[in-house]
Amino acid sequence: MGDMTQDVQSGEVTARDPSWWRISRFFVPLAVQAFSQSLTYLLVASIVSHGRLGAQEQAAFAQGNALLFLLGALGGGMITTGMVFGRSRTGMENFHRLSLRIAGVVAVLQALVCVQPFAHITFTSMLGLEGDLARVARLTTLLGIPMQFVFFVRNRSTALLYNEKKSGLSNMGTMARIAFTAVLAPIFVKAGLTGFFWGSVAMTLPVVAETLIAEALSRPYRLALPDDDSCEKAPIAKQFHFTIPLSMGGIMLSLSTVMVAVFLSRVDEGGYTLPVHYIMMGVINPLGFAAMRMQAVAIAFPPDLCSRRRLRRFCLVAGLALSAVPLLFTVPVVARWYFGSVQNLDAAGIGMATRAMAVVAVIPLLQALRGHAEGMAALRRRPNAIMAGQAMYLASIVILLFSLLETRAVPGYLMGGVSVMVAIAISQLTVRAALVWNDFEDSYGDPSRRAPGISGQPR
């Protein structure tokens, strides 16, 4: 029936309900964009792993980037905030100013953590790195400041294009970024420009290019935004208060990555534990980030526009499709090529990475379910529900890692992946439980406490 289906509320057929094709046309570019953004890291990892310290240098580089993203998580909820409040010209400009202010704070913190005595506390005492490896992680974090700032600049164009359902245009800048990185990576390796420094260069330059393209593509839509008395002005203070719980949740998510490194650095399995974990998660994370774009889909196609059941079914199908991809890396010829030739692991490391990939292949499906739950919470302006889920994620990670470290129930190279997998499931169940409770309050509680914007058209 094309775009016709049963309305969730009335049971009647409505032509407003978008088809699977329309939802897919919005989601697929977002998924490709998220995957491509993370795929650039895989290409950069091939530059770093061919450096002087080999796979160990790549592991230290990954830990430096984990700290970089932890600090960047101070603005972890900015895209969602922009989608909710950036529906007028004033609201979008206030959003952009807030992004730049947070970017400045993050840049200062990122510089401070790289100088003594904070550097020793962070990279040696906390992350357990010594000598050259501590130096690699510290300088990686410092070199990432320009890239971090540009990411915040990009928030405006990303949120704007998502609201306009122009995910294909948003994807064009990202595809240019991945193409640029794909060209740089083999050139750098063949020219001997390897190691963490050149890896940082290869990450930063394509991000700058992507941001410039996205700004140019989004400008006509930004100029066309309405700005009259009927529009929400969304002052900076209001957007900041909405962002705080989301950003705190993002900090907890990023902190979990650091916690994984803290625990795994205490596991001695012949130097394989951290390299295998980061190389395996280097494949899983791009797919998980793609699956998390279900959050944007839930906001763009709210319940008054798309039936809940249709959206949930789409979420399941998309998650299953993304979870099938990691299984390709368990095929021997693919495993030998990627884990061996590209990531420079030996035969024992290849076997560990292959087994790990088979175990954690379900993560993209779990991330899709989590993204859908968080999107519904954002739509209802319930950022506390999202933060609760992310707090449970961090708590679950720590408890599971501690338990596995003590019991050695699974090999060290699997500890991180298994903990992440279980924590994601617990996180999305927590968000859904919070939404059920909110529904109960909305139905039987004080009407004045009901969430605004539940129809998907924020006021």
Buried (B, 14 or more C-beta within 10 A) or exposed (E): EEBEBBBBEEEEEBEEBBBEEBBBBBBBBBBBBBBBBBBBBBBBBBBBBBBEBBBBBBBBBBBBBBBBBBBBBBBBBBBBBBBBBBBBBBBBBBBBEBBEBBBEEBBEBBEEBBEEEBBEEBBBEBBBBEEEBBBBBBBBBBBBBBBBBBBBBBBBBBBBBBBBBBBBBBBBBBBBBBBBBBEBBEEBBEEEBBBBBBBBBBBBBBBBBBBBBBBEBBEEBBEEBEEEEEBBBBBBEBBBEBBBBBBBBBBBBBBBBBBBBBBBBEBEBEEBBBBBBBBBBBBBBBBBBBBBBBBBBBBBBBBBBBBBEBBBEBBEBBBEBBBEBBEEBBEEEBBBBBBBEBBBBEEEBBBBBBBBBEBBBBBBBBBBBBBBBBBBBBBBBBBBBBBBBBBBBBBBBBBBBEEBBEEEEBBBBBBBBBBBBBBBBBBBBBBBBBBEEBEEBBEEEEEEEEBEBBEBEBE
